Amino acid sequence: MILGLSVTLPAVVGQQHALEMLYTGKRVDGEEAARIGLCDRLVPLADLRDAATSLAAEIATSAPLAVRSIRQTMRGHLAPAVRAALVREKAEQDRLFQTEDWAEGVRATAERREPEFVGR
């Protein structure tokens, strides 16, 4: 799956957390996501809509030109960086799909067992 995570994930959680997640496939729960900055706020599911609406309303009270400027300043570089990363990620995935390890990973997942990778 090509998502540009090699650019966007480190920008959100930092290089070390991103590397650990990408190297290991580690999943994180809500508390961990909040701790490392993967989410803005952690709320019970029943309160999710109200919390999102409240945050949106809070942002909406700010000066709109300033909000747009901040967004462009903080995130404007992401689109070109993600485009470049997508090209690289696709090329790597195309290459890796040809390997024995990829086939072993698919088999192990289907068989619900730990994979035995050989580096080929």
Secondary structure as UniProt FT lines:
FT   HELIX           5..13
FT   HELIX           15..24
FT   HELIX           30..36
FT   HELIX           45..47
FT   HELIX           48..60
FT   HELIX           64..75
FT   TURN            76..77
FT   HELIX           78..96
FT   TURN            97..98
FT   HELIX           100..110
FT   TURN            111..112
//
